[in-house]
Amino acid sequence: MEGKRRTKRWPVIVGVVVVVVACAGAGFWAWHEQPSFCNAICHEPMDNYVEGYFDDATLMANAHEQAGTTCLDCHEAKLSEQVAEGLSWVRGDFSVDEAGNLSTVGVRADAKMCTRAGCHDFDEVAAATENWGGEPGVNPHASHQGTAIDCSNCHGAHEVSYMYCNACHAYQVPDGWESPR
């Protein structure tokens, strides 16, 4: 009788372990999808980025948060990149500037990234900025430099946006933006 009882328990124990691991994995995955995951694990350098996302109304990241866009909607979570970033963080193999932001950022926002399904329609953006600042024919989204300019040349998701065109021109600078020095 004792032997039969033991043989009947192990499937229950294995089943409980499988359910616990599955629930823990699902919970971890749900947490991984939240912006707070990034700075809960890697305080430096992620605190500034997550705080800006939630609290700094001057940043484009905050506008995305207000619109319900999460970090992973723009920053695709590729396993190979996450492993490399995790190892870099463990080794301390990254540098930050005086503000605590990463000194070298590998993500550039280009039209392909910003116009993905459900995001920005470039034709609508260009139409909305036609005759910029009341100047006929001026449109920062229809540059005479073509498509060589990434969106992030001007739009700073985690930093102040920058009126790149004003390196040569003197166009109206949106509130909260910087002009070239």
N, C-alpha and C positions, 0 to 999 in steps of 0.2 A: 504494500500500500504506500509506504514512504517513497519508493522509487517512482511510482506513478505520479505522485503529487509533485515531485521535483521536475519531472518531464513536462508537466502541464504549466509550471510557473515560468520557465524560460521564455516561451513565446510572449507571455504577458509582459515580462521585464523588457525584452527586446522591443516590443511594441511601444511601451511607455518611453523608452529611450529614444526611439525613432520619432515619436510625436514631440517630445521635448526638444530634440535637435531641430526638427522642422519648424517648430514655433519660434525657437530662438533665431534660426536663420531668417525666417520671414520678418521677425521683429527687427533684426539687424539690417535687413535689406530696406525695410520701410524707413528706418532711421537714416540709413545711407543716402536716401533720396532727399533728405531735408538739408537746408543750408547750415543748420546748426551742427551737423555732423563734421563739417570741415574744420571748424575751430574747436570742437570738443576734442578732437584727436590731435590736431596740429595747431596749438595756440599761436605759436610764432611759426609761420608768418600769416596765418589765416584770420586772426582776430580782426585786423583792420578791414579786410574784405567783407567779412560777414557783418560786422558792425555797420559798415557803410551801406550794405545791402538793406539792412533793417532801419537804420537811423539817420542817414545823411541825405536829405532831400535835394542836395545839389548834385548828387551822382546819378548817372544813368542806371546803375545797378538798383538804386532805390525806386526809380520809376518802373523798372521791371518787376520789382517786388510788389509794388502797388497794383500792377497789372496781373499779378498772379503767376508770373514767370519765375521758375526756380533756377538755381545755379546750373543744374543738370540739363536744363532746356538749352543752354548755350554751351556749357562745358561738358561735352560727351564723356561719359565715364568708361573709358577703354581700360580694360584690366592691365594691359602692359604699361600704360601711362601711370595708373594708380600705384602699381608695384614700384615703378621707378621713382615716383614722387615720395612714396613711403620710405624707400631705402635712402633717398636723398635727405629726408627729414631725420631719420634715425641717425645717419652719419653726420648730420649738421652741415651737409654739403650744399648750402644755399646761402645767399647773402641778402641782407635787407638794407634799404636806404634809411636815412635819418627818421623818416616817418614810420618805419616798420613794415613797409611794403617790399615785396620781392624786387630785387634790383634788376633781375633778368626775367622777363615774362615771355614765354614761348607762344602764347595764344594771341593771334591777331584776328580782329574781326573784319572779315571781308564781306562783299556783297553776297557771296554764296552762303556764308554762315548766317547773315542777318535776314536773308530772304527765304529761309527754309519755310516749309509749309506751316501755316498758322502764325508766322511772324510778320515781318515787314514786306510790303509789296513795293519794290523799288520804283515802279512807275508812279505809284501814288505818292511816294515820298518826293520824287522829283517834281511832280505836278504841284505839290503843296509848297514847294520852296521856289517856285517860278517867280521871277522879278524880285529877288531877294532884297529886302530893305527898301523896297520901292524903286529899285534901279532896274529899268527895262533890260532884258536880256541876261541878267545876272542870275545864276542858279548854281549854288554850291554842289548840288547833286547831278549836275550836267556839266562836269568839269571839262575844260578844254584840254586837260591832261589825260582824258580818257578814263579807263577803268583801272589804271595803275595805282590809284589812290584807294587804300583800304578804308572802310568805315572808321576804323580805329585811329586813322590819321587825325581825325577831328573828334570823334565821339569817344570819350573816356568812360568806360563802364565803371571803373573803380578809382578813377581820378578825375580831376576837373577836365571838362571838354575844352578843346583848343581850336580856335578858328584858323586852321591850316592855310586857308586861302589868303589870309592877311600877311603871310610872309612876303607876298608881292603886291597884294591889293589892300584896299582900305574899306572893306565891307562892314556892314553892321554886325556887331558881335552880340550874340544872344546873352541874356542875363545869366550870370553865373559862369560864363565861359571866360577863358583867357585868350588874349591876342598874342601873337609872336612878339618877343622882346626885341 
